[in-house]
Amino acid sequence: MELIYPGKKTEQDILLNTPSCNLIDNNENNNMLIKGNNLNVLQLLRQSFNLSGKIDLIYIDPPFATNTIFTIGKDRVSTISPSQNDDIAYRDNLCGFEFIEFIRERLILAKDLLSDCGSIYLHIDYKIGHYVKIIMDEIFGVENFRNDITRIKCNPKNFYRRAYGNIKDMILFYSKTKNNIWNDPKIEFTEHDKETLFKKTDKNGRAYTTVPLHAPGETMNGVTSQEFKGLKPPKGRHWRCSPKELDDLDKDGLIEWSTSGNPRKIIYADEKHGKKMQDIWEFKDYQYPIYPTEKNIDMIKNIISASSNENSIVLDFFCGSGTTLVAAIELSRNWIGIDNSEMAINVIRERINNIPNTLFNKSGYSYFEATTDEKELYNSRSFSAVHGRKRFGVGV
Ligand SMILES: C[S@@+](CC[C@H](N)C(=O)[O-])C[C@H]1O[C@@H](n2cnc3c(N)ncnc32)[C@H](O)[C@@H]1O
């Protein structure tokens, strides 16, 4: 499947001909906050910082093609009825195929930056999200599509509309390959879960439940089709593990035998670290955000914990108020944040400065400003990348 629209560039054209930029920085660190147009900065990360294939996780929350101006006033952050005196945080005014191509160019560069165990999460709304899904299928491959997560973002709305209230948006999750980092996040059992899922109690008072020892599918000659204590798995099924492992479980008292001689595995409530997380999440955004469309930090922490490890680099190239960066710092990940809004950069810097610098968190960073000034770009063509990152000249 492919989306066709006017002005759609080829992938080769985007990878080879997207101009990069220059960076002016003021100190040294692995983590980077970069002010600039993310298209050119992504190209710079590939061409001069050698980061192709090195980023384990990308979370982005781009503009949603809403044709809205987002502002920050003296007393409040606003999307609707901004006052004349409010400062503009950013403009979301690209729509239709122009918006799609804007996202697509960036995603093509972003894919190249992802490591083989990397993942990308793209936050989008229900109006444009389905077009973005097709573009992501084209770029990352349908086979690498992992989830379309429904995120409940706010309380139910009651104002009149000839349609249902909208309380959700979507997060499209893709991996670069089948070997994506996956730390299987769990949701803690509620008291109600414990009561309904673990109805039995053993002689020591421990709550437990039982599950079948066999699974669908017959193996012809494998060990899992052999007898365990004189029993074959039921027709059309195989044992979940070898008869030897079943024997060990039985010796450890982890098999319950029914009166009719049917064995089942015992699962204790106090040994299960919660239940598997599903694809409907409730992480409502803040009623009084510090930046327009600021996202819930617990949601981003969940993504970072699930799809990156401590030595991973996490990238957000529409980082807004820096929620992803703060979450990465608090979870001891390396990070790169990019945004082209002066207001966003000011909010991020203040937010990060307020995080206490401990032995484990990674709140130190280099700050860069990108310039794509034509004259500078022209001059930069002649000098090679300088390490040390004081000023980064790049070939375009
Ligand atoms: C929806 S906001 C991100 C909010 C963020 N997730 C948070 O929690 O605060 C989108 C951000 O993308 C930035 N942006 C839009 N176009 C950009 C571009 N071409 N390059 C860099 N940043 C851009 C805007 O300035 C804005 O801060």
The ligand as an ORCA input file, in Angstrom:
! r2SCAN-3c Opt
* xyz 0 1
  C       3.263     18.855     20.333
  S       4.666     19.751     20.763
  C       5.613     18.608     21.706
  C       5.216     18.610     23.160
  C       6.080     17.680     24.010
  N       5.806     16.304     23.740
  C       5.900     17.943     25.480
  O       5.606     17.028     26.270
  O       6.046     19.100     25.870
  C       5.490     19.819     19.215
  C       6.820     20.564     19.242
  O       7.432     20.409     17.966
  C       8.185     21.577     17.692
  N       8.440     21.635     16.239
  C       7.540     21.773     15.236
  N       8.156     21.760     14.035
  C       9.473     21.580     14.280
  C      10.627     21.469     13.455
  N      10.541     21.531     12.122
  N      11.829     21.305     14.054
  C      11.937     21.241     15.401
  N      10.878     21.333     16.237
  C       9.666     21.498     15.688
  C       7.319     22.708     18.207
  O       8.091     23.832     18.497
  C       6.706     22.063     19.469
  O       7.446     22.419     20.617
*
